[in-house]
Each structure stands twice: as C-alpha cells, then as structure tokens.
Amino acid sequence: VMAASIQSLLEEISSIEDPVEELQSLKTALLSIPVSALRDSLSGQRLDVIFSLLSSNDRQQVELCVEILDRILMALSPLHLVQNYRTELQGGLTHPNDTVKILALTQIGRMVEHPDAATEILNSEDVLRAIILCIGEEKISVAKEAIGSLSKLSYSKPGLDKLFHTSPISLGYCANTGLISQLLSELTGDDVLIRATAIEMVTSLAHSQHGRQYLAQQGIMDKISNMIRGAETDPFSSLYLPGLVKFFGNLAIMDSPQQVCESYPVFQSKVFEMALDTDPAMIGVALDTLGLLGSTVEGKQVLQKTGEKFKAVLARMSQLASSGATELRVRSLDAISQLLTLMPEQQTEDLLALTESWFHLLSKQPMEMIRSISTQPFPELHCAALRIFTAVATQPWGQRLMINTPGFMEFILDRSTGQTKEAKDSKFELVGSLAGSSTAAEILGSQHYLRLKTYLREGPYYVSAVASVSTEGAD
C-alpha cells in the first residue's frame, strides 16, 4: 500500500507546476515508514523528479526535497546509490545551497565506507575534485563533511594512493585546489574533530617520499613545529597535540631521527614533556613515539645525547611499567623493549654499553623488576615483560645477567608459567632469541644451552608426560 502511495505521489509531483504541498505529503508519508520497510518499497522507483526540483530558487521547495532525499537515500544501499545516482549527487556538490551540498557529501560519506562503492568514487576524478573543492567552502559544516569523506577514503591504501601518492601530479592537483593548505588551516581551527582528521591526512602524506618533499616545500613541517610550540598557551591543545607529535614520529622513522630531532627540537622536548605528563592520552602517545624513535640505532643515539633528560624519562617509563592502568603499563613495557632491542649486526661496543646502561636505569634490580611483572595474572603484562627479556637475550651483557640471576634459567625453561597460547608463544620467542645468539653457548654454559635447544625442538606447546600425569591427579 505504502509503495503504491509513494509511487503515485512521485507521479503527481512530476506533473504539477508548484508541488510544495505534494512534497509535504510525500515527506510525511516517508517519515511514517521505518527505514527498513522503506528499502523494499523504494527499490524500483526513480527519484529523478525530486533531484530535478532541487534546481529551483524556491528555498522551501529545495529544503523539502533535501529532507525527502535524505530519508530515501539513507534507506538505499551505498552501492545502489553509486550505481544509480552518482551524477545527481555529484551535481549536489556544486549546488549553491549548503544543505544540498551537505546532503550529497553525507551520502558520498556512506559510499566511501563501502569497499565496492568507494572504488567507483575513486575512479571518478570529477567527484573527487568536487569533494576537494568543498573543503574550501566558507560554511564549516560543508568543509567538515568533505574532510570526513576524504579522510575515510584515505584510510584505505588505494584511497590514499589516489588522493596523494599516485604521482607528484596528483599532489600538485591537491595543492592547486588548496586541499593541503585548507587542511593546515584546519589544524589550528576551532573544530576539534576536523583538527584531528586533518592531522591524520597530513600524516598519511608523510608516508611517501614525494609527499614528504612536498610538505617540506610548502613549509608544513615548520608550521606543525610552530603549532607544537604554540600549544603551551592553548587550553585545548591536548586534543591535537598527540596527532602533531605522531606526525613527527612518523617523519623521523621515514627519514632520519637525528635530522628531524635537530631540525625540530621542539618535537623531542615535547615528547619528553608528554612522557612526564599526568594525562594518560599524552603519556600513551609519548610512549609509542619513544618506542618508535628508539627502535632505530640513530634514534637511540639521539635520545642518549640528551643525557639527564632522557634518564628522567626512562625512570618515568619504569614507574609506568610497574603500576597503574594495565594498558599504559603494556605500552610502557613495549616501548622499553624497543629501546633495548639491538640486532646482532648492530651490536657495537658503544651500542651494547648504551642498552646495558639503560637497562640498569630501570631499577636497582631490573631483572627482578621485569620478572615480577611477568608473574602478574594479566596475560598481556606477562607477554610484554617477556618481550623485554627477549630484547636483551641476544646481547652478551643480557645473557650474563640471566646466568648470574639465581633461578632465572629455570624460570625460562619452566613450561608451567604462562598457560595462554600468547604466553607460550612469547616464551618460545624468548628461548629462540637466547638459543639463536652466537655467544649463548659460551656465556650460559653447555648444559643450559642444550636444554634451550631441546625446548626449541619440542615446540611452544609441548607438555611432558610427567606434567600431564600430575595435572590429571590434581583434578
């Protein structure tokens, strides 16, 4: 019944000169049907008549059409929309009325979240161009929707490539339409959500070589560096600071930690400051960034050069790893294991001395500290603590500590600790990293070394016959 009345209203509207009343009836009819039922009754209808009425100067008529289309299009699948109404929606992007632009952008926002529909949008240069131009709109609500759609597109690899990376030409294109400068002006704008989205998009640019060149030419790095500096006086800076710091962290890893830290000293000092902050959001980003920097040899040297400052940060990381919210403890332990990791080919005397000194800054008895964290009843803490032992297991000083810590080799070889699959995998990795080291047999002695080899041969989930009998008895 409903489908028939919608059909007849649509026909009626197409034959009348001034259909405002009929549009009103259609809107009322649509609102009285749940969206799910609407989908079935609309599948065959064409909405051309409503789209064509958008090109009127009568504001009331346009507003009614927008409300009607908003209701109907929401009931249709993104794929159906892109296959049947792409041209109409593209037209909506350049409509003089903002509500029409927002309608079109909202629907395109739905399409870009659907893999197949998103591909269609990405293959349509004109639609992309129109979305990018919407970012330059005066009306913040329009710009916000446009940024939203583009950032959803940039979450996927093909989307990112299409928008920024396919070639320097597409970057130039984004530059000419003012996308990047618009994104940057949004970084300091009033809208928090747009700020966060904009920094994500700028960060994604930094992932390609010519994206970075472009950002450098445009003076973007300096601009972001100045924003970090200005954050001191902005009460809302905690909303965008993490994004800015992540941006430099990514940049450092892509290019050179030393260069980035020397050219933008405010980045490094801000990371240290955030690590000592009380806001968990700030601490978390600082820990991740320190881990990222410290995962490279050059990054380790940069941190070491700051002397006492970094010692204070390490002490804080140790404190965060030992108590408090589990999530931050895990992030802290993971950052520490990245800081302490040295591949065999990186193990020069100087670097080994550096990782050893950092390990001893964690606590008066770092082996005991990490071991006690690994015995706590949280699998994720257990595994994160074992990862620290795995990091030092390849280094001669780490092996010497292990053999000289009473009961430690027994702890490693004991299969009854850590019963989850993750825990068994982590333990297996630790045994593998010890047994795989060229200095292990000599430092640990042949007896321990052979037991490690046996453990490896038996695999991560081995249960000895004796162990299985004793557990049966225990039930």
Solvent accessible surface area in square Angstrom, and as a share of the most:
residue,aa,sasa,rsa
1,V,165,0.95
2,M,75,0.33
3,A,35,0.27
4,A,66,0.51
5,S,41,0.26
6,I,0,0.00
7,Q,69,0.31
8,S,57,0.37
9,L,28,0.14
10,L,9,0.04
11,E,101,0.45
12,E,81,0.37
13,I,3,0.01
14,S,72,0.46
15,S,93,0.60
16,I,63,0.32
17,E,170,0.76
18,D,93,0.48
19,P,0,0.00
20,V,27,0.16
21,E,139,0.62
22,E,36,0.16
23,L,0,0.00
24,Q,79,0.35
25,S,53,0.34
26,L,0,0.00
27,K,43,0.18
28,T,84,0.49
29,A,16,0.13
30,L,1,0.00
31,L,99,0.49
32,S,78,0.50
33,I,11,0.06
34,P,86,0.54
35,V,50,0.29
36,S,74,0.48
37,A,43,0.33
38,L,0,0.00
39,R,112,0.41
40,D,110,0.57
41,S,22,0.14
42,L,4,0.02
43,S,73,0.47
44,G,73,0.70
45,Q,25,0.11
46,R,114,0.41
47,L,2,0.01
48,D,67,0.35
49,V,30,0.17
50,I,0,0.00
51,F,20,0.08
52,S,71,0.46
53,L,32,0.16
54,L,12,0.06
55,S,99,0.64
56,S,34,0.22
57,N,160,0.82
58,D,58,0.30
59,R,159,0.58
60,Q,105,0.47
61,Q,14,0.06
62,V,3,0.02
63,E,50,0.23
64,L,8,0.04
65,C,0,0.00
66,V,18,0.10
67,E,77,0.34
68,I,1,0.00
69,L,0,0.00
70,D,58,0.30
71,R,59,0.22
72,I,1,0.00
73,L,0,0.00
74,M,72,0.32
75,A,0,0.00
76,L,9,0.04
77,S,50,0.32
78,P,25,0.16
79,L,51,0.25
80,H,53,0.24
81,L,0,0.00
82,V,5,0.03
83,Q,117,0.52
84,N,52,0.27
85,Y,2,0.01
86,R,82,0.30
87,T,107,0.62
88,E,51,0.23
89,L,3,0.02
90,Q,52,0.23
91,G,43,0.41
92,G,6,0.06
93,L,3,0.01
94,T,97,0.57
95,H,26,0.12
96,P,125,0.78
97,N,17,0.09
98,D,38,0.20
99,T,48,0.28
100,V,1,0.00
101,K,18,0.07
102,I,47,0.24
103,L,8,0.04
104,A,1,0.01
105,L,0,0.00
106,T,37,0.22
107,Q,0,0.00
108,I,3,0.01
109,G,6,0.06
110,R,50,0.18
111,M,1,0.01
112,V,10,0.06
113,E,115,0.52
114,H,53,0.23
115,P,103,0.65
116,D,83,0.43
117,A,0,0.00
118,A,13,0.10
119,T,74,0.43
120,E,63,0.28
121,I,1,0.00
122,L,15,0.07
123,N,107,0.55
124,S,14,0.09
125,E,88,0.40
126,D,79,0.41
127,V,1,0.01
128,L,10,0.05
129,R,99,0.36
130,A,10,0.08
131,I,0,0.00
132,I,4,0.02
133,L,98,0.49
134,C,3,0.02
135,I,1,0.00
136,G,53,0.51
137,E,54,0.24
138,E,176,0.79
139,K,100,0.43
140,I,93,0.47
141,S,41,0.26
142,V,0,0.00
143,A,1,0.01
144,K,82,0.35
145,E,58,0.26
146,A,0,0.00
147,I,2,0.01
148,G,25,0.24
149,S,2,0.01
150,L,0,0.00
151,S,5,0.03
152,K,71,0.30
153,L,3,0.02
154,S,10,0.06
155,Y,144,0.55
156,S,49,0.32
157,K,140,0.59
158,P,86,0.54
159,G,0,0.00
160,L,26,0.13
161,D,36,0.18
162,K,58,0.24
163,L,4,0.02
164,F,0,0.00
165,H,27,0.12
166,T,91,0.53
167,S,30,0.20
168,P,83,0.52
169,I,137,0.70
170,S,22,0.14
171,L,4,0.02
172,G,28,0.27
173,Y,56,0.21
174,C,1,0.01
175,A,29,0.23
176,N,129,0.66
177,T,36,0.21
178,G,20,0.20
179,L,1,0.00
180,I,2,0.01
181,S,71,0.46
182,Q,42,0.19
183,L,0,0.00
184,L,5,0.03
185,S,58,0.37
186,E,13,0.06
187,L,0,0.00
188,T,79,0.46
189,G,18,0.18
190,D,145,0.75
191,D,32,0.17
192,V,50,0.29
193,L,128,0.64
194,I,3,0.02
195,R,15,0.05
196,A,37,0.29
197,T,26,0.15
198,A,0,0.00
199,I,6,0.03
200,E,86,0.39
201,M,1,0.00
202,V,0,0.00
203,T,17,0.10
204,S,17,0.11
205,L,0,0.00
206,A,0,0.00
207,H,83,0.37
208,S,20,0.13
209,Q,109,0.48
210,H,44,0.20
211,G,0,0.00
212,R,22,0.08
213,Q,94,0.42
214,Y,20,0.08
215,L,0,0.00
216,A,56,0.43
217,Q,143,0.63
218,Q,95,0.42
219,G,27,0.26
220,I,5,0.03
221,M,15,0.07
222,D,79,0.41
223,K,88,0.37
224,I,0,0.00
225,S,5,0.03
226,N,85,0.44
227,M,15,0.07
228,I,0,0.00
229,R,125,0.46
230,G,38,0.37
231,A,4,0.03
232,E,119,0.53
233,T,120,0.70
234,D,37,0.19
235,P,121,0.76
236,F,124,0.52
237,S,13,0.08
238,S,49,0.31
239,L,83,0.41
240,Y,11,0.04
241,L,8,0.04
242,P,20,0.13
243,G,16,0.15
244,L,0,0.00
245,V,0,0.00
246,K,105,0.44
247,F,0,0.00
248,F,0,0.00
249,G,1,0.01
250,N,32,0.16
251,L,3,0.01
252,A,0,0.00
253,I,59,0.30
254,M,68,0.30
255,D,73,0.38
256,S,21,0.14
257,P,8,0.05
258,Q,68,0.30
259,Q,118,0.52
260,V,8,0.05
261,C,6,0.04
262,E,113,0.51
263,S,65,0.42
264,Y,34,0.13
265,P,79,0.50
266,V,21,0.12
267,F,0,0.00
268,Q,20,0.09
269,S,63,0.41
270,K,11,0.04
271,V,1,0.00
272,F,15,0.06
273,E,90,0.40
274,M,4,0.02
275,A,0,0.00
276,L,87,0.43
277,D,50,0.26
278,T,123,0.71
279,D,50,0.26
280,P,84,0.53
281,A,60,0.47
282,M,12,0.05
283,I,5,0.03
284,G,0,0.00
285,V,11,0.06
286,A,0,0.00
287,L,0,0.00
288,D,64,0.33
289,T,4,0.02
290,L,0,0.00
291,G,0,0.00
292,L,60,0.30
293,L,2,0.01
294,G,0,0.00
295,S,53,0.34
296,T,41,0.24
297,V,37,0.22
298,E,56,0.25
299,G,0,0.00
300,K,1,0.00
301,Q,82,0.36
302,V,12,0.07
303,L,0,0.00
304,Q,78,0.35
305,K,149,0.63
306,T,37,0.22
307,G,33,0.32
308,E,125,0.56
309,K,137,0.58
310,F,3,0.01
311,K,88,0.37
312,A,49,0.38
313,V,0,0.00
314,L,3,0.01
315,A,55,0.42
316,R,42,0.15
317,M,0,0.00
318,S,10,0.07
319,Q,112,0.50
320,L,19,0.10
321,A,0,0.00
322,S,47,0.31
323,S,69,0.45
324,G,62,0.59
325,A,67,0.52
326,T,40,0.24
327,E,107,0.48
328,L,18,0.09
329,R,19,0.07
330,V,25,0.14
331,R,68,0.25
332,S,0,0.00
333,L,0,0.00
334,D,44,0.23
335,A,2,0.02
336,I,1,0.00
337,S,11,0.07
338,Q,67,0.30
339,L,1,0.00
340,L,2,0.01
341,T,43,0.25
342,L,2,0.01
343,M,93,0.42
344,P,91,0.57
345,E,142,0.64
346,Q,56,0.25
347,Q,40,0.18
348,T,74,0.43
349,E,155,0.70
350,D,116,0.60
351,L,13,0.07
352,L,32,0.16
353,A,60,0.47
354,L,14,0.07
355,T,0,0.00
356,E,63,0.28
357,S,48,0.31
358,W,4,0.02
359,F,0,0.00
360,H,81,0.36
361,L,68,0.34
362,L,9,0.04
363,S,33,0.21
364,K,202,0.86
365,Q,126,0.56
366,P,7,0.04
367,M,11,0.05
368,E,73,0.33
369,M,25,0.11
370,I,0,0.00
371,R,44,0.16
372,S,55,0.35
373,I,4,0.02
374,S,2,0.01
375,T,91,0.53
376,Q,59,0.26
377,P,122,0.77
378,F,90,0.37
379,P,63,0.40
380,E,85,0.38
381,L,0,0.00
382,H,12,0.05
383,C,9,0.05
384,A,0,0.00
385,A,0,0.00
386,L,1,0.00
387,R,93,0.34
388,I,0,0.00
389,F,0,0.00
390,T,21,0.12
391,A,10,0.08
392,V,0,0.00
393,A,0,0.00
394,T,33,0.19
395,Q,0,0.00
396,P,27,0.17
397,W,9,0.03
398,G,0,0.00
399,Q,0,0.00
400,R,121,0.44
401,L,41,0.21
402,M,0,0.00
403,I,53,0.27
404,N,111,0.57
405,T,22,0.13
406,P,115,0.73
407,G,41,0.39
408,F,1,0.00
409,M,5,0.02
410,E,90,0.40
411,F,21,0.09
412,I,0,0.00
413,L,20,0.10
414,D,55,0.28
415,R,54,0.20
416,S,80,0.52
417,T,44,0.26
418,G,22,0.21
419,Q,113,0.50
420,T,53,0.31
421,K,128,0.54
422,E,105,0.47
423,A,3,0.02
424,K,45,0.19
425,D,48,0.25
426,S,14,0.09
427,K,6,0.03
428,F,56,0.23
429,E,110,0.49
430,L,0,0.00
431,V,0,0.00
432,G,24,0.23
433,S,23,0.15
434,L,0,0.00
435,A,2,0.02
436,G,64,0.62
437,S,16,0.10
438,S,117,0.75
439,T,42,0.24
440,A,0,0.00
441,A,43,0.34
442,E,152,0.68
443,I,35,0.18
444,L,5,0.03
445,G,30,0.29
446,S,80,0.51
447,Q,133,0.59
448,H,40,0.18
449,Y,46,0.17
450,L,114,0.57
451,R,105,0.38
452,L,0,0.00
453,K,78,0.33
454,T,46,0.27
455,Y,13,0.05
456,L,50,0.25
457,R,183,0.67
458,E,67,0.30
459,G,15,0.15
460,P,32,0.20
461,Y,104,0.40
462,Y,91,0.35
463,V,90,0.52
464,S,42,0.27
465,A,78,0.61
466,V,120,0.69
467,A,41,0.32
468,S,44,0.28
469,V,100,0.58
470,S,69,0.44
471,T,85,0.49
472,E,128,0.57
473,G,69,0.66
474,A,88,0.68
475,D,161,0.83
